[in-house]
Amino acid sequence: MSYDHCEYCKGQVREQKVRVDHRWKGSLTVVEKVPVGVCDHCGERYYDASVLHRLDLIAKGKVGSVRHIKVPVADYSQAVAA
């Protein structure tokens, strides 16, 4: 993919493989090695439409998972009271 400069800071945008934490209908799916444009200066991410479509398919379970992990979930208000 080819990217222009960042629309926020005008930094150089280059393709990188990143991890995306995708939330859909109360579920969390962690997707690794996602190709996105990332600004060298501010870190803003730019997603191609085809990548977003594939992320949705993965989150909806239409493309198989490689592995599963357990993720702890904490309630901040409970942690503050402790």
C-alpha positions, 0 to 999 in steps of 0.5 A, a space after each residue: 500500500 502507498 500512503 500520503 503524509 499524515 493529515 494531522 502532523 504531516 509526518 511520513 506514513 509507512 506501512 507496519 505490521 501491528 497488533 489490533 485489539 478489535 471489539 465487536 458486540 462485547 467480544 475482544 479479538 486480538 489480531 496480530 501482524 495487521 498491515 497499516 500505515 503508521 505516522 513516523 511522528 505522531 503514530 496515527 494509524 491509517 487502515 485500508 478498507 480491505 484491511 478493515 473488512 478482513 478485521 470485521 470478518 475475523 472478529 465475527 468468527 468467519 475466519 478461524 483463530 490461531 490461538 486463544 488467550 485469557 484476558 483479565 477484566 478489572 472494574 476501575 471503580 472497584 480498584 479505586 475503592 480498595 
